[in-house]
Amino acid sequence: MIATHNPGKLTEMRALLAPYGIAAQSAAELKHAEPVETGKTFAENARIKAMAAALATGCVAFSDDSGLVFDALGGDPGIHSARWAGPDKDFRFAMNRIQTLLIERGAKQPSQRRAHFIAALCLAWPDGHVEEFEGRVDGVAVWPPRGNAGFGYDPLFLPDGFDRTFGQMSADEKHGLPPKGNGLSHRARAFVKLADACLR
């Protein structure tokens, strides 16, 4: 099962699993409550979610914890990326907040607006065994946000070496694996490591 209540993450994670013939239900579909994320790192929070799902269902559980990190903001929003969007998951509000804080700190040039996405993936078994993997993609924050594809902070993030934000890329471009894509996103990069270790 996929230990998430985030529909955007669920879509990406199902797409990553599909080439391996793995179908999965989500914690939301099975009406499992979200555990409290008390970890201080992405990896700790991914483990909390995966273990809670594995113990609740008796199945192997796959979880992700991810977020956007800014050097100019001291690492924020980081593990609190989803919380910055509030209970209504208003990421437009969260992106406006980031822009305001960057401007307050004088971060107007691309070199001052460096950011990276981190994804920590965890596979957990009901017996307590876990496998953990991390992926990262670097880039800059653009303003105004561009594109309506993806989810979360995707329209704000321009990955290094590209002229379009994650919000302007198709699903295959952003997180598709060969031959459909190049595994660009942080989640795809972490998943390649997971697949090499656990699915091949």
Solvent accessible surface area in square Angstrom, and as a share of the most:
residue,aa,sasa,rsa
1,M,26,0.12
2,I,0,0.00
3,A,8,0.06
4,T,11,0.07
5,H,63,0.28
6,N,43,0.22
7,P,103,0.65
8,G,17,0.17
9,K,26,0.11
10,L,24,0.12
11,T,91,0.53
12,E,6,0.03
13,M,0,0.00
14,R,86,0.31
15,A,48,0.37
16,L,4,0.02
17,L,9,0.05
18,A,63,0.49
19,P,100,0.63
20,Y,64,0.24
21,G,72,0.69
22,I,66,0.33
23,A,103,0.80
24,A,19,0.15
25,Q,100,0.44
26,S,0,0.00
27,A,6,0.05
28,A,42,0.32
29,E,81,0.36
30,L,63,0.32
31,K,177,0.75
32,H,51,0.23
33,A,93,0.72
34,E,109,0.49
35,P,43,0.27
36,V,120,0.69
37,E,50,0.23
38,T,98,0.57
39,G,11,0.10
40,K,170,0.72
41,T,63,0.37
42,F,22,0.09
43,A,33,0.25
44,E,63,0.28
45,N,0,0.00
46,A,1,0.01
47,R,86,0.32
48,I,51,0.26
49,K,25,0.11
50,A,0,0.00
51,M,38,0.17
52,A,40,0.31
53,A,7,0.05
54,A,0,0.00
55,L,117,0.58
56,A,61,0.47
57,T,41,0.24
58,G,54,0.52
59,C,64,0.39
60,V,60,0.34
61,A,0,0.00
62,F,8,0.03
63,S,0,0.00
64,D,3,0.02
65,D,9,0.04
66,S,18,0.12
67,G,5,0.05
68,L,1,0.00
69,V,20,0.12
70,F,0,0.00
71,D,103,0.53
72,A,37,0.29
73,L,15,0.07
74,G,75,0.72
75,G,27,0.26
76,D,56,0.29
77,P,1,0.01
78,G,6,0.06
79,I,41,0.21
80,H,70,0.31
81,S,5,0.03
82,A,49,0.38
83,R,125,0.46
84,W,25,0.09
85,A,2,0.02
86,G,25,0.24
87,P,135,0.85
88,D,125,0.65
89,K,120,0.51
90,D,65,0.34
91,F,36,0.15
92,R,116,0.42
93,F,116,0.48
94,A,0,0.00
95,M,5,0.02
96,N,66,0.34
97,R,101,0.37
98,I,0,0.00
99,Q,27,0.12
100,T,74,0.43
101,L,39,0.20
102,L,0,0.00
103,I,72,0.37
104,E,119,0.54
105,R,133,0.48
106,G,35,0.34
107,A,3,0.02
108,K,129,0.55
109,Q,109,0.49
110,P,85,0.53
111,S,89,0.58
112,Q,83,0.37
113,R,14,0.05
114,R,83,0.30
115,A,3,0.02
116,H,23,0.10
117,F,12,0.05
118,I,15,0.08
119,A,0,0.00
120,A,3,0.02
121,L,1,0.01
122,C,0,0.00
123,L,18,0.09
124,A,0,0.00
125,W,76,0.27
126,P,51,0.32
127,D,122,0.63
128,G,40,0.38
129,H,91,0.41
130,V,42,0.24
131,E,56,0.25
132,E,71,0.32
133,F,30,0.13
134,E,84,0.38
135,G,3,0.03
136,R,115,0.42
137,V,4,0.02
138,D,47,0.25
139,G,0,0.00
140,V,20,0.12
141,A,5,0.04
142,V,12,0.07
143,W,93,0.33
144,P,91,0.57
145,P,21,0.13
146,R,95,0.35
147,G,29,0.28
148,N,148,0.76
149,A,40,0.31
150,G,48,0.47
151,F,54,0.22
152,G,16,0.15
153,Y,7,0.03
154,D,4,0.02
155,P,11,0.07
156,L,1,0.00
157,F,1,0.01
158,L,32,0.16
159,P,1,0.01
160,D,70,0.36
161,G,86,0.82
162,F,96,0.40
163,D,118,0.61
164,R,91,0.33
165,T,0,0.00
166,F,0,0.00
167,G,1,0.01
168,Q,70,0.31
169,M,6,0.03
170,S,55,0.36
171,A,62,0.48
172,D,64,0.33
173,E,69,0.31
174,K,7,0.03
175,H,11,0.05
176,G,9,0.08
177,L,32,0.16
178,P,98,0.62
179,P,142,0.89
180,K,154,0.65
181,G,11,0.11
182,N,138,0.71
183,G,7,0.07
184,L,14,0.07
185,S,0,0.00
186,H,6,0.02
187,R,4,0.01
188,A,0,0.00
189,R,96,0.35
190,A,0,0.00
191,F,0,0.00
192,V,54,0.31
193,K,105,0.45
194,L,2,0.01
195,A,0,0.00
196,D,83,0.43
197,A,68,0.53
198,C,44,0.26
199,L,48,0.24
200,R,188,0.68
